[in-house]
Amino acid sequence: MVKHYYVADDLDDLEQVEQELESIGIKESQIHVLSESAADVENHHLHTVNSFFQQDVVHSAEVGAIVGVVGALFILALSHFMGWTQSAAGWLPFVFLSLVVLGFSTWEGGLIGIQKPNINYAPFQKLLHEGKHILLVDSNNQQESAVNNVIGSHPHIRHAGVSASRWGVKLE
């Protein structure tokens, strides 16, 4: 699936686009609107991006986990090469410490992510602050041309970017 991002000024236009997309077979779960005025989006019966996914919790927790794995491996390697594992306690305290470092790093990464916008939505923050709305449409190869036809019939909605993965948006 590819996620397309479109910028619009008017929620009435987006409501019309969503109805047209659903009429050609695009499911509700493939269409979302990102906006700073969530109440207005709800009043137009549009599907908002879940507030959890508007934050960078998942991505930041993954980065924290990677840091935690590196830290855990460092602790295990250091304890082995320093000979600390030769004591009566053996590996147990160092494995436990490594797990604590991994868990703490993952948790801390998630906490940092709560304070940041989702990495995929960060490029649109300026537009959102200006009162614009971002339409997100997930489509597969068979749906691409139909989605382009629907969006093309709405001149006030412009294509803003695309992402084929969850690690970034290619802006236009």
C-alpha positions as CSV (number, residue, x, y, z in Angstrom):
1,M,0.0,0.0,0.0
2,V,1.0,3.5,-0.7
3,K,-0.1,6.5,1.4
4,H,-0.9,9.7,-0.5
5,Y,-1.1,13.0,1.3
6,Y,-3.3,15.8,0.0
7,V,-3.6,19.4,1.3
8,A,-7.0,21.2,1.4
9,D,-8.4,24.4,2.9
10,D,-12.0,23.3,3.1
11,L,-13.4,20.4,5.0
12,D,-16.5,20.5,2.8
13,D,-14.3,19.6,-0.1
14,L,-12.7,16.7,1.9
15,E,-16.2,15.4,2.9
16,Q,-17.1,15.3,-0.8
17,V,-13.8,13.6,-1.8
18,E,-14.3,11.0,0.9
19,Q,-17.8,10.2,-0.3
20,E,-16.5,9.9,-3.9
21,L,-13.6,7.7,-2.8
22,E,-15.9,5.4,-0.9
23,S,-18.3,5.2,-3.9
24,I,-15.4,3.8,-6.1
25,G,-14.5,1.1,-3.5
26,I,-12.0,2.8,-1.2
27,K,-12.7,1.6,2.3
28,E,-13.2,4.0,5.2
29,S,-10.2,2.5,6.9
30,Q,-8.0,3.8,4.0
31,I,-9.1,7.4,4.3
32,H,-8.2,9.8,7.2
33,V,-7.9,13.5,7.8
34,L,-5.2,15.1,9.8
35,S,-6.1,18.5,11.2
36,E,-5.6,20.8,14.2
37,S,-9.4,21.3,14.4
38,A,-10.5,17.7,15.2
39,A,-14.0,18.8,16.3
40,D,-14.6,20.3,12.9
41,V,-13.4,17.2,11.2
42,E,-15.8,15.1,13.3
43,N,-18.7,17.5,12.5
44,H,-18.1,16.9,8.8
45,H,-18.3,13.1,9.5
46,L,-14.7,12.6,8.4
47,H,-12.3,10.0,9.9
48,T,-9.6,11.6,11.9
49,V,-6.1,10.2,12.4
50,N,-6.1,8.6,15.8
51,S,-4.4,10.9,18.4
52,F,-2.0,8.1,19.4
53,F,-0.7,7.9,15.8
54,Q,-0.4,11.7,15.6
55,Q,2.5,11.4,18.1
56,D,5.8,9.7,17.4
57,V,5.5,7.2,20.2
58,V,6.0,4.0,18.2
59,H,8.9,5.3,16.1
60,S,10.7,6.8,19.1
61,A,10.2,3.6,21.2
62,E,11.7,1.6,18.3
63,V,14.7,4.0,18.3
64,G,14.9,3.7,22.1
65,A,14.9,-0.1,21.8
66,I,17.8,0.0,19.3
67,V,19.7,2.1,21.7
68,G,18.8,-0.3,24.5
69,V,20.0,-3.3,22.5
70,V,23.3,-1.6,21.9
71,G,23.6,-0.7,25.6
72,A,22.7,-4.3,26.7
73,L,25.3,-5.8,24.4
74,F,27.8,-3.3,25.7
75,I,27.1,-4.4,29.3
76,L,27.3,-8.1,28.4
77,A,30.5,-7.7,26.5
78,L,32.1,-5.5,29.1
79,S,31.2,-7.9,31.9
80,H,32.6,-10.8,29.9
81,F,35.9,-9.2,28.9
82,M,36.5,-7.7,32.4
83,G,36.0,-11.2,33.9
84,W,33.1,-10.1,36.2
85,T,31.1,-13.2,35.1
86,Q,33.6,-15.5,36.8
87,S,32.2,-14.7,40.2
88,A,29.7,-16.9,42.1
89,A,26.8,-14.9,40.7
90,G,27.9,-15.6,37.1
91,W,26.0,-14.0,34.3
92,L,22.7,-13.4,36.1
93,P,23.2,-9.9,37.4
94,F,24.6,-8.7,34.0
95,V,21.8,-10.3,32.0
96,F,19.3,-8.7,34.4
97,L,21.0,-5.3,34.1
98,S,21.0,-5.6,30.3
99,L,17.2,-6.3,30.3
100,V,16.7,-3.3,32.6
101,V,18.7,-1.0,30.2
102,L,16.8,-2.4,27.2
103,G,13.4,-1.8,28.9
104,F,14.3,1.6,30.2
105,S,15.6,2.8,26.8
106,T,12.5,1.6,25.1
107,W,10.2,3.3,27.7
108,E,12.2,6.5,27.5
109,G,12.1,6.6,23.8
110,G,8.3,6.3,23.9
111,L,8.1,9.1,26.4
112,I,10.2,11.3,24.1
113,G,7.9,10.4,21.2
114,I,4.8,11.6,23.1
115,Q,6.2,15.1,22.9
116,K,6.9,15.0,19.1
117,P,4.6,14.8,16.1
118,N,4.7,11.6,14.1
119,I,7.7,11.4,11.9
120,N,5.5,11.0,8.8
121,Y,3.3,14.0,9.7
122,A,6.1,16.4,10.8
123,P,6.6,17.8,7.3
124,F,3.0,19.0,7.4
125,Q,3.1,20.8,10.8
126,K,3.5,24.3,9.2
127,L,0.5,23.7,6.9
128,L,-1.6,22.4,9.9
129,H,-0.7,25.5,11.9
130,E,-1.9,27.6,9.0
131,G,-5.3,26.0,9.3
132,K,-5.0,23.6,6.4
133,H,-6.1,19.9,6.5
134,I,-4.2,16.9,5.3
135,L,-6.1,14.0,3.6
136,L,-4.4,10.7,3.9
137,V,-5.4,8.0,1.4
138,D,-4.0,4.5,1.4
139,S,-4.2,2.8,-2.0
140,N,-2.9,-0.2,-3.8
141,N,-1.8,-0.4,-7.4
142,Q,-5.2,-1.2,-8.7
143,Q,-6.8,1.8,-6.9
144,E,-4.2,4.4,-7.9
145,S,-5.8,5.7,-11.1
146,A,-9.3,5.8,-9.6
147,V,-8.0,7.8,-6.6
148,N,-6.1,10.2,-9.0
149,N,-9.3,10.7,-11.0
150,V,-11.3,11.6,-7.9
151,I,-8.7,14.0,-6.6
152,G,-8.1,15.5,-10.0
153,S,-11.8,16.6,-10.2
154,H,-11.2,18.8,-7.1
155,P,-9.0,21.7,-8.1
156,H,-8.7,23.0,-4.5
157,I,-7.0,19.9,-3.3
158,R,-3.4,19.4,-4.1
159,H,-1.1,16.4,-3.8
160,A,1.5,17.0,-1.1
161,G,3.5,13.8,-0.8
162,V,3.6,10.1,-0.8
163,S,5.1,7.4,1.4
164,A,5.6,3.8,0.5
165,S,6.9,2.9,4.0
166,R,6.3,4.1,7.5
167,W,9.8,5.7,7.7
168,G,9.2,8.9,5.9
169,V,7.3,11.0,3.4
170,K,8.5,12.1,0.0
171,L,7.2,15.6,-0.3
172,E,6.3,17.2,-3.6
